[in-house]
Amino acid sequence: MPARPPEPTIASLRGASGDEQTLPLYWSFYWSVAAAQLARWLPRRPALIVDLSNGDGRTAAQAAAAGHQVLEVMDPLLTGPRDHHPEGGRPPNGAHRTTHRDGRLPRPRQGGAVSNGHAHLPPGVTRRVIADSGTLPYLGDACVDAVVAEHRALSRHLATEETIAEIARVLRPGGRVLLSVDSLTLGMALLAEQNCWAHLSDVPAAEVVLVPWPDGAITRCFWSDQLRELLTEAGLEVEWIRPRTALSPSTVEHVLKRSPEAMERLVRTELTAPPGDESLGVHLLASARRRT
């Protein structure tokens, strides 16, 4: 009899910035859900959006395709491999790459165009800059309509409080942020998989939980209550916190192997599921608004 393939490890659920080959059907589902969630969340009118996701460009491309002005910040310390992007990590059509520029980003001029001192940024175009995405000194106070920090960006910024405070500073009153982080469900499973039992026993009492991946990278993991507290203390009003996906990777893989045409139905099920246990899932997704 042929040997059974090895069971996927918890480390394979890193996905948002690592290897997605272990659970290909689940990650196709995951990114379909993420795109649908972003589409629902994006402003209905053209807006200036800062993307701190440090991913493969798909978030910025989707926002630009919806007619928004997008400033995509690429942090050299966080930017990972360009995995599973339809254009292999190249900038989306219409995007304009640039390097880091000194100085603060002026407020948008009348008519919605954004000046960076050299060119206007029309709706539907992404400008990519290389800069620190943890602190945002190149952005002025209350100068953007929305911030997106997908791809577990705030788990990779270990001083998360500082980054959230900067996001709150640059948002206009009423501006919104969408972010994703690693959950403590994932963190504890990683510790158990690496036989870190002593560290695992300390998790319930810890205010900050930093967990190593097998490759040595460190991630900061959160319970939903901890994430809510961080956002509130920064002056943001939490709209909701939910798991990225409530359906487990094993369930999704099983269903899609048997019925590949079920993808759309699974995504719809995920999007219409009533609010449930926020501790479920390996990644938490949160939306918050700057108080007016």
VENPE-V148751 format. One record per pair of residues at least 24 apart in sequence whose C-alpha atoms are under 10 Angstrom apart, sorted by the first residue. I is the first residue (numbers start at 1). J is the second residue. D is the distance in Angstrom with one decimal. If there is no record, write none. Layout:
i=<I I>
j=<J J>
d=<D D>
This chain:
i=<7 8 8 9 9 9 10 10 10 10 10 10 10 10 10 10 10 11 11 11 11 11 11 11 11 11 13 13 13 13 13 14 14 14 14 14 14 14 15 15 15 15 16 16 16 16 16 16 16 16 16 16 16 16 17 17 17 17 17 17 17 17 17 17 17 17 17 18 18 18 18 18 18 19 19 19 20 20 21 21 23 23 23 23 24 24 24 25 25 25 25 25 25 25 25 25 25 26 26 26 26 26 26 26 26 26 26 26 27 27 27 27 28 28 28 29 29 29 29 29 29 29 29 29 29 30 30 30 30 30 30 30 31 31 31 31 32 32 32 32 33 33 33 33 33 33 33 33 33 33 34 34 34 34 34 34 34 34 35 35 35 36 36 36 37 37 37 37 37 37 38 38 38 38 38 39 39 40 41 41 41 41 42 42 42 42 42 42 42 42 43 43 43 43 43 43 44 46 46 46 46 47 47 47 47 47 47 47 47 48 48 48 48 48 48 48 48 48 48 48 48 48 49 49 49 49 49 49 49 49 49 49 49 50 50 50 50 50 50 50 50 50 50 50 50 50 50 51 51 51 51 51 51 51 51 51 51 52 52 52 52 52 52 52 52 52 52 52 52 53 53 53 53 53 53 53 53 53 53 53 53 53 54 54 54 54 54 54 54 54 54 54 54 54 55 55 55 55 55 55 55 55 55 55 55 55 56 56 56 56 56 56 56 56 56 56 56 56 56 57 57 57 57 57 57 57 57 57 57 57 58 58 58 58 58 58 58 58 59 59 59 59 60 60 60 60 60 60 60 60 60 61 61 61 61 61 61 61 61 62 62 63 63 63 63 63 64 64 64 64 64 64 64 64 64 64 65 65 65 65 65 65 65 66 66 66 67 67 67 67 68 68 68 68 68 68 68 69 69 69 69 69 69 69 69 69 69 69 69 70 70 70 70 70 70 70 70 70 70 70 70 70 71 71 71 71 71 71 71 71 71 71 71 72 72 72 72 72 72 72 72 72 72 73 73 73 73 73 73 73 73 73 73 74 74 74 74 74 74 74 74 75 75 75 75 75 75 76 76 76 76 77 77 77 77 77 78 78 78 78 78 78 79 91 91 91 92 92 93 93 93 94 94 94 94 95 95 95 95 95 96 96 96 96 96 96 97 97 97 97 97 98 98 98 98 99 99 99 99 99 100 100 100 100 100 100 101 101 101 101 102 102 102 103 103 103 103 104 104 104 104 104 104 105 105 105 105 105 105 105 106 106 106 106 106 107 107 107 107 107 107 108 108 133 133 133 133 134 134 134 134 134 134 134 134 134 134 135 135 135 135 135 135 136 136 136 136 136 136 136 137 137 138 139 139 139 139 139 140 140 140 141 141 141 141 141 141 141 142 142 142 142 142 142 142 142 142 142 143 143 143 143 143 143 144 144 144 144 144 144 144 145 145 145 145 145 145 145 145 145 146 146 146 146 146 146 146 146 146 146 147 147 147 147 147 147 148 148 148 148 148 148 149 149 149 149 149 149 149 150 150 150 150 150 150 150 151 151 151 151 151 152 152 152 152 152 152 152 152 152 152 152 153 153 153 153 153 154 154 154 154 154 154 154 155 155 155 155 155 155 155 155 155 155 155 155 156 156 156 156 156 156 156 156 157 157 157 158 158 158 158 158 158 158 159 159 160 160 160 160 161 161 161 161 161 162 162 163 164 164 164 164 164 164 164 165 165 165 165 165 165 166 167 167 167 167 168 168 168 168 168 168 168 168 169 169 169 170 171 171 171 171 172 172 172 172 173 173 173 173 173 174 174 174 174 174 174 174 175 175 175 175 175 175 176 176 176 176 176 176 176 176 176 177 177 177 177 177 177 177 177 177 178 178 178 178 178 178 178 179 179 179 179 179 179 180 180 180 180 180 180 180 180 180 181 181 181 181 181 181 181 181 181 181 181 181 181 181 182 182 182 182 182 182 182 182 182 182 182 182 183 183 183 183 183 183 183 183 183 183 183 183 183 183 183 183 184 184 184 184 184 184 184 184 184 184 184 184 184 184 185 185 185 185 185 185 185 185 185 186 186 186 186 186 186 186 186 187 187 187 187 187 187 187 187 187 188 189 190 221 221 221 222 222 222 223 223 223 223 224 224 224 224 224 224 224 225 225 227 227 227 228 228 228 231 231 231 231 231 232 232 232 232 234 235 235 235 235 235 236 236 236 236 236 236 237 237 237 237 237 237 238 238 238 238 238 238 239 239 239 239 240 240 240 240 240 240 241 241 241 241 241 241 241 241 241 242 242 242 242 242 242 242 242 242 242 242 242 243 243 243 243 243 243 243 243 243 243 243 243 243 244 244 244 244 244 244 244 244 244 244 245 245 245 245 245 245 245 245 245 246 246 246 246 246 246 246 246 246 246 246 246 247 247 248 248 248 249 249>
j=<250 249 250 189 190 193 186 187 188 189 190 191 192 193 194 213 282 186 187 189 190 193 194 213 214 215 186 190 249 282 283 151 152 182 186 213 282 283 83 84 151 152 53 55 56 80 83 84 150 151 152 153 180 283 53 54 55 56 78 79 80 81 82 83 151 152 153 55 80 81 82 83 84 81 83 84 83 84 83 84 249 250 252 253 84 249 253 249 250 252 253 254 255 256 257 260 263 247 248 249 250 251 252 253 254 255 256 263 84 249 252 253 84 252 263 245 249 252 253 256 263 264 266 267 270 244 245 247 249 252 267 270 58 84 244 267 263 264 266 267 244 245 263 264 266 267 268 269 270 271 59 150 151 244 245 267 271 285 59 62 63 267 268 271 178 244 267 270 271 285 62 63 148 150 178 63 66 271 176 177 178 287 66 68 146 147 148 176 177 178 67 68 145 146 175 176 68 112 123 124 145 112 113 123 124 144 145 146 175 107 108 112 113 114 121 122 123 143 144 145 146 147 126 143 144 145 146 147 148 171 175 176 177 126 127 128 139 144 145 146 147 148 149 167 170 171 177 126 128 133 146 147 148 149 150 177 178 132 133 134 147 148 149 150 151 153 154 167 179 78 79 133 147 148 149 150 151 152 153 154 179 180 78 79 80 81 82 133 149 150 151 152 153 156 79 80 81 82 83 85 89 149 150 151 152 153 80 81 82 83 84 85 86 87 88 89 90 91 151 82 85 86 87 88 89 90 91 92 126 128 82 84 85 86 87 89 91 92 148 149 150 151 91 92 95 124 125 126 127 128 148 91 92 93 94 95 124 125 126 92 124 123 124 125 126 148 92 93 94 95 122 123 124 125 126 127 92 93 94 123 124 125 126 123 124 125 122 123 124 125 112 121 122 123 124 125 126 112 113 114 121 122 123 124 125 126 127 144 145 95 114 121 122 123 124 125 126 127 128 144 146 147 95 96 114 121 125 126 127 128 129 144 147 97 126 127 128 129 130 131 133 147 148 99 100 127 128 129 130 131 132 133 136 99 100 128 129 130 131 132 133 129 130 131 132 133 134 130 131 132 133 131 132 133 156 157 132 133 134 153 156 157 153 126 127 128 125 126 124 125 126 124 125 126 127 124 125 126 127 128 121 125 126 127 128 129 126 127 128 129 130 127 128 129 130 127 128 129 130 131 128 129 130 131 132 138 129 130 131 138 131 137 138 137 138 139 140 136 137 138 139 140 141 137 138 139 140 141 143 144 138 139 140 141 143 139 140 141 142 143 144 143 144 157 163 166 167 158 159 160 161 162 163 164 165 166 167 162 163 164 165 166 167 162 163 165 166 167 169 170 166 170 170 166 167 169 170 171 169 170 171 166 167 168 169 170 171 172 167 168 169 170 171 172 173 174 175 290 169 170 171 172 173 175 169 170 171 172 173 175 176 170 171 172 173 174 175 176 177 290 170 171 172 174 175 176 177 178 289 290 171 175 176 177 178 179 176 177 178 179 180 287 177 178 179 180 181 285 286 177 178 179 180 181 285 286 179 180 181 182 283 179 180 181 182 183 219 220 221 283 284 285 179 180 181 182 219 179 180 181 182 219 220 221 179 180 181 182 183 210 218 219 220 221 222 283 181 182 210 217 218 219 220 221 218 219 220 208 209 210 218 219 220 221 208 220 220 227 230 231 227 230 231 233 234 230 234 234 230 231 232 233 234 235 236 230 231 233 234 235 236 234 231 234 236 290 231 234 235 236 288 289 290 291 234 235 290 290 236 289 290 291 289 290 291 292 236 289 290 291 292 236 237 288 289 290 291 292 236 288 289 290 291 292 236 237 238 239 287 288 289 290 291 231 236 238 239 286 287 288 289 290 240 241 285 286 287 288 289 241 284 285 286 287 288 241 242 243 244 283 284 285 286 287 219 220 221 222 223 224 227 243 244 282 283 284 285 286 211 219 220 221 222 223 243 281 282 283 284 285 219 220 221 222 223 224 227 243 278 279 280 281 282 283 284 285 209 210 211 220 221 222 223 224 279 280 281 282 283 284 221 222 223 279 280 281 282 283 284 211 221 222 279 280 281 282 283 211 212 213 219 220 221 222 282 283 221 282 214 282 283 284 279 283 284 278 279 280 284 277 278 279 280 284 285 286 278 279 284 285 286 286 287 288 286 287 288 289 290 288 289 290 291 290 288 289 290 291 292 287 288 289 290 291 292 287 288 289 290 291 292 286 287 288 289 290 291 286 287 288 289 275 278 285 286 287 288 275 277 278 279 284 285 286 287 288 275 276 277 278 279 280 281 283 284 285 286 287 270 275 276 277 278 279 280 281 282 283 284 285 286 270 271 278 280 281 282 283 284 285 286 270 271 273 280 281 282 283 284 285 270 271 273 275 276 277 278 279 280 281 282 283 280 281 280 281 282 281 282>
d=<10.0 9.6 9.2 9.7 8.9 8.0 7.5 9.3 10.0 6.7 6.0 9.6 9.5 7.1 9.8 9.7 9.4 9.0 9.9 9.0 6.7 8.5 9.7 6.9 7.2 9.4 8.3 9.7 8.7 7.5 9.3 9.7 9.2 8.8 9.1 8.6 8.7 9.3 9.0 10.0 8.8 9.8 10.0 7.7 9.4 9.4 8.7 9.8 8.7 5.1 6.9 9.5 10.0 9.5 10.0 8.8 6.7 8.5 9.4 8.4 5.9 6.9 8.3 7.6 6.5 7.9 9.3 10.0 7.3 7.0 9.0 7.4 10.0 8.7 7.4 9.2 7.7 7.8 9.7 9.5 7.6 8.8 9.5 7.3 9.9 9.9 8.2 8.6 9.8 7.3 5.7 9.1 9.5 6.7 7.8 8.9 9.1 9.6 8.6 5.6 7.9 8.7 5.7 5.6 9.3 9.9 8.4 9.8 9.3 8.4 9.4 9.3 9.0 9.9 8.8 9.3 9.2 7.6 9.1 9.2 6.7 8.7 7.9 6.9 10.0 7.9 7.1 9.7 9.0 9.4 8.5 10.0 9.7 9.5 9.9 9.8 8.7 8.7 9.8 7.0 7.8 7.6 10.0 9.5 9.0 5.7 8.3 9.9 7.4 7.4 9.2 9.1 9.9 7.4 8.9 9.5 9.8 9.5 7.8 7.8 10.0 8.3 9.1 7.9 9.9 8.9 10.0 9.8 7.5 9.5 8.3 8.3 9.1 9.6 8.3 8.1 8.3 9.8 9.4 9.5 7.9 8.4 8.3 9.0 8.4 10.0 9.4 9.3 9.8 9.1 9.8 8.5 8.6 8.1 9.6 9.0 9.5 8.3 6.9 8.6 9.5 7.9 9.9 8.0 9.8 8.0 5.9 7.5 10.0 10.0 8.2 8.1 8.9 8.2 9.5 9.9 8.4 8.5 5.5 5.3 6.6 8.8 9.5 9.8 6.2 6.0 4.8 5.6 7.3 9.6 9.8 9.6 9.5 9.6 9.7 9.9 9.7 7.1 8.3 6.4 4.8 6.3 8.6 9.5 9.5 9.6 9.4 9.6 9.3 9.1 8.6 5.9 4.8 6.1 8.1 9.8 9.7 9.4 5.9 8.5 7.3 6.0 4.8 7.2 9.0 7.0 9.1 9.7 9.2 9.3 8.8 8.6 9.4 6.6 4.4 4.6 5.4 7.4 5.5 8.7 8.4 9.1 6.5 5.1 7.4 9.9 9.9 8.2 8.1 7.9 7.0 9.0 6.9 10.0 6.4 6.7 7.9 7.1 8.6 9.5 8.9 9.5 7.8 6.0 9.1 8.5 8.0 7.4 4.9 6.6 7.9 6.2 9.5 9.3 8.1 5.5 8.4 9.0 9.0 8.2 7.6 9.8 9.3 9.5 6.6 7.9 6.8 7.4 9.8 9.5 10.0 9.5 6.9 8.5 9.4 8.7 9.1 8.1 8.1 9.2 7.7 9.1 9.4 8.5 9.3 10.0 9.2 6.8 9.3 9.2 8.7 8.0 5.8 8.2 9.2 8.1 8.8 8.5 7.3 9.1 9.5 10.0 7.8 9.0 8.7 9.6 9.0 9.6 8.8 8.6 9.9 7.2 4.3 5.5 6.2 9.9 9.3 9.3 9.4 9.1 5.7 8.0 9.4 9.0 6.8 9.9 9.1 5.3 4.2 7.8 9.9 9.9 8.4 5.0 5.1 7.2 8.5 8.6 8.1 8.1 6.6 6.3 4.6 5.6 5.7 6.3 8.3 10.0 10.0 9.2 9.9 8.3 9.3 8.1 7.6 6.4 4.6 6.3 8.3 9.9 9.6 9.6 10.0 9.9 9.8 9.0 8.7 5.8 5.0 5.9 7.3 9.8 9.5 9.2 6.7 6.1 4.6 6.2 8.5 9.7 9.6 10.0 9.5 9.8 9.0 8.5 5.9 5.1 5.9 6.1 7.6 6.2 9.6 9.4 9.3 7.0 6.0 4.7 6.0 7.5 7.1 8.6 5.8 5.3 5.2 5.6 8.4 7.0 7.4 7.7 9.2 9.4 8.2 9.2 9.7 9.8 9.2 8.6 9.8 8.2 7.2 8.4 9.7 8.6 9.5 8.5 9.1 8.1 9.9 8.5 9.1 7.7 5.7 7.1 9.3 8.6 5.5 4.6 6.1 7.6 9.4 7.4 6.1 5.0 6.4 9.3 8.0 5.7 4.7 6.7 9.1 6.8 5.6 5.3 7.5 9.6 7.4 5.0 5.3 8.1 8.8 5.2 4.8 5.6 9.2 9.1 7.8 8.4 8.4 8.0 9.7 9.2 6.8 7.9 5.5 8.1 9.3 9.1 6.8 4.1 4.9 5.7 9.4 9.1 5.9 4.9 5.9 9.4 8.0 9.8 9.3 7.6 6.6 9.5 7.4 9.0 7.4 8.9 8.4 5.3 7.9 7.4 8.4 8.6 7.9 9.6 9.8 9.2 8.1 8.0 9.7 7.3 4.9 8.5 9.8 7.8 9.0 7.2 5.9 9.1 8.9 6.1 8.5 10.0 8.2 9.9 6.3 7.9 9.1 8.1 8.5 9.5 10.0 9.3 9.8 9.2 6.6 9.8 8.2 6.1 9.3 9.1 9.6 9.0 5.5 4.6 7.2 7.8 9.5 8.3 6.1 4.4 4.6 4.0 7.0 9.9 8.6 9.7 8.8 5.5 6.1 5.9 9.6 9.6 9.6 6.1 5.1 5.8 9.5 7.3 9.3 8.6 5.9 5.9 8.5 7.9 4.8 6.8 8.9 9.9 9.0 6.5 8.1 9.1 5.4 4.8 5.6 8.1 9.0 9.7 7.5 8.1 6.5 4.6 6.5 8.3 8.6 5.7 4.9 5.9 9.0 9.5 7.5 6.1 4.5 6.5 9.0 9.8 9.9 10.0 7.2 5.1 5.1 7.9 8.4 9.9 8.2 6.5 7.7 9.5 9.5 7.5 5.0 4.4 6.2 9.8 8.9 9.4 9.8 7.6 8.7 9.1 7.6 6.9 6.8 9.2 9.7 7.4 7.0 5.9 8.5 9.0 7.9 9.4 9.9 8.0 5.1 6.0 9.0 9.0 8.6 5.3 4.6 6.4 8.4 9.9 8.4 9.0 9.9 8.8 7.2 5.4 6.6 9.5 9.5 8.1 7.8 9.3 9.6 7.9 8.1 7.1 5.9 9.4 9.9 8.9 8.3 9.7 8.3 10.0 9.8 6.5 8.4 8.9 7.9 9.9 9.1 9.8 7.6 6.8 9.9 9.4 6.6 9.5 9.1 8.9 8.3 8.6 5.2 8.1 9.2 8.7 9.9 8.8 9.5 9.3 8.7 6.4 6.8 6.7 9.6 8.6 6.4 9.3 8.7 9.1 8.8 9.7 9.9 8.7 6.7 9.7 9.4 7.1 8.9 8.3 9.8 8.1 5.4 5.7 4.5 9.4 9.5 9.5 5.8 5.0 5.8 5.4 9.5 8.5 5.6 5.5 8.1 8.7 8.6 9.2 9.6 9.4 7.1 5.6 4.3 6.2 9.4 10.0 9.0 9.5 9.9 8.1 5.7 5.4 6.4 8.3 10.0 9.9 7.3 5.8 4.7 6.8 9.1 9.6 8.3 5.8 5.4 6.7 8.7 9.5 9.7 9.1 8.0 6.5 5.5 4.4 6.4 9.1 9.1 7.9 6.9 7.2 9.7 9.8 8.8 9.7 9.5 8.7 5.6 5.4 6.8 8.6 10.0 7.4 6.9 5.0 6.5 9.0 9.9 9.0 6.1 4.6 6.3 9.1 9.9 8.4 5.0 4.9 6.0 7.8 9.6 8.6 9.5 7.3 8.3 7.2 5.3 5.1 5.8 9.5 8.0 9.7 9.3 8.6 5.0 5.1 5.6 8.8 7.8 9.4 9.2 7.7 8.7 9.4 8.3 8.4 8.0 6.8 7.1 6.9 6.0 8.5 9.9 9.4 7.7 9.3 9.8 9.4 7.5 4.8 7.5 6.0 8.6 9.2 8.3 8.2 5.9 8.4 8.2 10.0 8.9 9.3 8.6 9.6 9.0 9.5 9.2 9.1 8.2 8.2 6.5 9.8 8.5 9.6 6.2 6.5 9.8 7.4 9.3 8.9 9.0 9.3 9.0 9.9 8.4 8.5 9.9 9.1 9.5 9.5 7.4 9.3 9.6 8.8 9.8 9.5 10.0 8.9 9.7 8.7 6.5 6.7 9.9 9.6 5.9 5.4 4.6 6.0 9.7 8.7 5.3 5.1 6.1 6.3 9.9 7.6 6.2 4.2 6.4 8.9 9.9 7.6 5.5 5.1 7.0 9.3 9.7 8.3 5.8 5.6 7.1 9.1 9.9 6.7 9.7 6.9 5.7 4.3 6.6 8.8 7.3 7.8 7.9 5.1 8.1 8.3 8.7 8.8 5.8 5.4 6.5 9.1 10.0 9.4 8.8 8.2 5.9 7.1 5.9 5.2 7.4 5.9 4.5 5.8 8.6 8.9 9.7 9.6 8.9 6.7 7.7 5.6 5.5 5.5 9.0 6.6 8.8 9.9 8.2 6.0 8.1 7.8 8.5 9.1 7.0 9.8 8.6 10.0 8.6 8.8 9.1 9.6 6.2 5.6 9.0 9.7 9.1 7.8 9.2 7.4 9.1 9.5 9.9>
